Amino acid sequence: MNTVVFRKNALASHNGIQFISYYDADGFVILGKRQLSDSNWVFTRTRFKGQVADAHRSISIALDGEGYLHMAWDHHGNRLRYSRSRTPYNTDMDDETAMTGKNEQSVTYPEFYRLPDGRLLFFYRDGASGRGNLIINKYDPGNRTWSRLQDNLIDGEGRRNAYWQACVDIRGTIHVSWVWRESPDVASNHDLCYAVSNDGGVTWEKSTGEKYTTPVTQATAEIICPVPQQAELINQTSMFADGKGSVFIASYWKGKGNIPQYHLVYRIQGKWKTNDLAFRTTGFSLSGMGTKKIPVARPQVIAWIKDGRTWVSIIFRDQERGDRVSLATVKIKKKLKWRITDLTEDSLGNWEPLFDTDLWKKEQLLHLFVQPVIQADAEGVVTTAPTMVKVLQCIF
């Protein structure tokens, strides 16, 4: 649960100060702080705990424009658990509190995103798997209050829900992509969809510029990559948008050899394209409910521009490669030629990649949260010794 891919964020930084969060062996939330120029961390064991037998109940943190630390933790269809630091750039957290007080009794997948002006967005699912809606709150550092931005951006209509990820690019444009799930069975995931907002999340449109009427439903969603059910399509896509506004989405589903393969879905010069990395050789099934023990990690994707050309890296973990931290990198051109590099030597078990999103976006410094972990299938519990949490700093 310390390394599930939907943590936004495990690492967060602002004005040269970086924070980290994780659960310790007793289930307490640990917060750490350091100067980015210093390798020495100062840790605080908070009074907050989570139900660490459930891998959904991760911790997400963010820093607003004034440097206040915000944290949400321990969610899987239960009440909102949220706290803010008492002072800027500090780990002394205030008591738990509500945000808006509305639709805060069945919260899952809390995620923070910082806008360029210092405001925060808070995304979460209201409801349950197969019948949930996407809600967005907005935090104003000026008056230090939360307000509702979207009561229901993506509506499952009581029959399905969207498993989404989002990113805010350097210009403040908000991008959201998602797959639909028809039931709690992971195998019912299908179709990759997209929406974008150019006004801070107030109005939304398709990549074509066509305006959405919210909430977006299955009938009105823009499908940018059709994927059928039973294709081993994983939920929670990963996405990034570069300084030119080009969008890159990474996920996996059945590809070459009818085997689950990593795919890059990207939009350049007004057109959506899909590329199958096609290097995997072993199959697996996602059928079933709960958190799955899967031989590959859900990926993260980053992009950057060098000498006028766009480069993309997909960060992943694959049992075929010894469960290491691996990086697949490509220069975007007519024919993609991927280069795969392993960044670590030892196995990380069922680790999924997490990185400091704001640090990469602003300075193109890749800091990865790394911890060897074990995931039992369908919320099972494995007795194991505590493992070390590390930050892997990658130089490009």
Secondary structure as UniProt FT lines:
FT   TURN            5..6
FT   STRAND          11..14
FT   TURN            15..16
FT   STRAND          17..23
FT   TURN            25..26
FT   STRAND          28..35
FT   TURN            36..37
FT   STRAND          42..49
FT   TURN            52..53
FT   TURN            55..56
FT   STRAND          59..63
FT   TURN            65..66
FT   STRAND          69..73
FT   STRAND          82..85
FT   TURN            88..89
FT   STRAND          107..114
FT   TURN            116..117
FT   STRAND          120..128
FT   TURN            129..130
FT   STRAND          131..140
FT   TURN            141..144
FT   STRAND          145..150
FT   STRAND          154..155
FT   TURN            157..159
FT   STRAND          161..168
FT   TURN            170..171
FT   STRAND          174..181
FT   HELIX           186..188
FT   STRAND          189..197
FT   TURN            200..201
FT   TURN            207..208
FT   TURN            218..220
FT   STRAND          222..225
FT   TURN            229..230
FT   STRAND          238..241
FT   TURN            243..244
FT   STRAND          247..254
FT   HELIX           256..258
FT   STRAND          260..268
FT   TURN            269..270
FT   STRAND          271..276
FT   STRAND          300..306
FT   TURN            307..308
FT   STRAND          309..316
FT   HELIX           319..321
FT   STRAND          326..331
FT   STRAND          339..342
FT   STRAND          354..355
FT   HELIX           357..363
FT   STRAND          366..370
FT   HELIX           377..379
FT   STRAND          390..394
//
